Amino acid sequence: MQLTEESAKVFAISQLFGGARHLTEEECEALRNLSSEKFRSKLLKE
């Protein structure tokens, strides 16, 4: 139930800012290249 509630909050807040939108491939790649994302990915592989 907690995941559903958190998802509803994210959806509601996104509506306040004009609604959700999909990231472009360039935006996804920029996130993948962040040092924090590389660190997180490394931890998941261990």
N, CA, C and O of each residue as an XYZ file, in Angstrom:
184
protein
N       0.817     -1.195      0.000
C       0.000      0.000      0.000
C       0.865      1.265      0.000
O       0.476      2.282     -0.574
N       2.020      1.203      0.634
C       2.886      2.367      0.712
C       3.349      2.805     -0.678
O       3.405      4.003     -0.955
N       3.678      1.860     -1.551
C       4.109      2.197     -2.903
C       2.994      2.914     -3.664
O       3.245      3.876     -4.389
N       1.772      2.440     -3.492
C       0.624      3.075     -4.145
C       0.451      4.507     -3.662
O       0.200      5.409     -4.461
N       0.584      4.712     -2.371
C       0.438      6.054     -1.809
C       1.540      6.986     -2.305
O       1.270      8.134     -2.657
N       2.768      6.500     -2.334
C       3.879      7.313     -2.818
C       3.708      7.648     -4.293
O       3.991      8.770     -4.712
N       3.250      6.690     -5.078
C       3.009      6.924     -6.507
C       1.929      7.979     -6.705
O       2.042      8.832     -7.585
N       0.892      7.918     -5.894
C      -0.192      8.904     -5.979
C       0.322     10.295     -5.635
O      -0.071     11.272     -6.273
N       1.190     10.399     -4.641
C       1.770     11.691     -4.276
C       2.601     12.256     -5.422
O       2.477     13.431     -5.766
N       3.446     11.418     -6.010
C       4.282     11.865     -7.128
C       3.404     12.333     -8.276
O       3.669     13.376     -8.874
N       2.366     11.576     -8.588
C       1.453     11.951     -9.668
C       0.773     13.287     -9.373
O       0.717     14.165    -10.235
N       0.262     13.434     -8.164
C      -0.447     14.658     -7.795
C       0.475     15.875     -7.870
O       0.083     16.923     -8.383
N       1.682     15.737     -7.366
C       2.621     16.858     -7.393
C       3.036     17.180     -8.825
O       3.188     18.348     -9.182
N       3.218     16.148     -9.643
C       3.600     16.408    -11.037
C       2.507     17.193    -11.761
O       2.800     18.007    -12.637
N       1.266     16.951    -11.398
C       0.159     17.681    -12.022
C       0.228     19.178    -11.703
O      -0.191     20.008    -12.509
N       0.753     19.512    -10.536
C       0.904     20.918    -10.163
C       1.910     21.638    -11.061
O       1.854     22.856    -11.229
N       2.832     20.857    -11.635
C       3.872     21.426    -12.495
C       3.627     21.130    -13.968
O       4.561     21.149    -14.769
N       2.392     20.859    -14.326
C       2.059     20.662    -15.722
C       1.967     19.218    -16.170
O       1.768     18.960    -17.357
N       2.101     18.282    -15.273
C       1.968     16.869    -15.618
C       3.303     16.199    -15.871
O       4.331     16.849    -16.062
N       3.253     14.910    -15.866
C       4.462     14.112    -16.088
C       4.827     14.139    -17.568
O       3.970     14.323    -18.432
N       6.110     13.953    -17.841
C       6.556     13.824    -19.224
C       7.679     12.800    -19.266
O       8.375     12.584    -18.273
N       7.844     12.186    -20.398
C       8.909     11.200    -20.562
C      10.230     11.911    -20.824
O      10.273     12.954    -21.478
N      11.301     11.332    -20.306
C      12.619     11.890    -20.561
C      13.061     11.535    -21.975
O      12.722     10.475    -22.501
N      13.822     12.439    -22.578
C      14.398     12.141    -23.882
C      15.560     11.174    -23.681
O      16.019     10.977    -22.556
N      16.029     10.581    -24.752
C      17.178      9.681    -24.653
C      18.406     10.434    -24.152
O      19.207      9.880    -23.399
N      18.560     11.677    -24.558
C      19.692     12.491    -24.089
C      19.612     12.721    -22.577
O      20.627     12.656    -21.883
N      18.421     12.986    -22.076
C      18.250     13.192    -20.633
C      18.522     11.907    -19.862
O      19.133     11.942    -18.793
N      18.077     10.783    -20.391
C      18.347      9.483    -19.755
C      19.844      9.211    -19.710
O      20.372      8.762    -18.692
N      20.515      9.481    -20.806
C      21.955      9.251    -20.876
C      22.701     10.154    -19.903
O      23.669      9.725    -19.274
N      22.256     11.399    -19.775
C      22.880     12.313    -18.823
C      22.743     11.787    -17.395
O      23.677     11.892    -16.600
N      21.588     11.226    -17.072
C      21.395     10.645    -15.735
C      22.274      9.416    -15.534
O      22.847      9.225    -14.462
N      22.376      8.590    -16.563
C      23.214      7.386    -16.465
C      24.678      7.736    -16.250
O      25.419      6.960    -15.646
N      25.098      8.891    -16.737
C      26.504      9.284    -16.642
C      26.859     10.040    -15.369
O      28.022     10.387    -15.167
N      25.895     10.299    -14.522
C      26.190     10.954    -13.245
C      27.046     10.037    -12.386
O      26.843      8.823    -12.378
N      27.990     10.603    -11.670
C      28.847      9.778    -10.816
C      28.031      9.068     -9.741
O      28.347      7.936     -9.375
N      26.991      9.716     -9.232
C      26.158      9.084     -8.210
C      25.403      7.884     -8.783
O      25.185      6.900     -8.076
N      25.006      7.953    -10.041
C      24.306      6.839    -10.671
C      25.264      5.689    -10.936
O      24.897      4.525    -10.777
N      26.473      6.002    -11.334
C      27.487      4.954    -11.548
C      27.766      4.237    -10.228
O      27.897      3.013    -10.203
N      27.857      4.993     -9.133
C      28.085      4.408     -7.815
C      26.923      3.506     -7.419
O      27.133      2.392     -6.939
N      25.686      3.988     -7.620
C      24.493      3.211     -7.271
C      24.426      1.938     -8.093
O      24.118      0.871     -7.561
N      24.706      2.037     -9.368
C      24.677      0.859    -10.235
C      25.707     -0.173     -9.808
O      25.449     -1.376     -9.829
N      26.881      0.317     -9.419
C      27.957     -0.586     -8.950
C      27.506     -1.326     -7.695
O      27.769     -2.521     -7.561
N      26.839     -0.646     -6.783
C      26.376     -1.279     -5.552
C      25.334     -2.363     -5.854
O      25.311     -3.406     -5.200
N      24.482     -2.115     -6.838
C      23.445     -3.090     -7.182
C      24.025     -4.349     -7.789
O      23.451     -5.429     -7.644
N      25.150     -4.229     -8.465
C      25.773     -5.383     -9.118
C      26.493     -6.294     -8.119
O      26.726     -7.468     -8.405
N      26.843     -5.754     -6.951
C      27.575     -6.542     -5.939
C      26.675     -7.501     -5.215
O      27.132     -8.233     -4.337
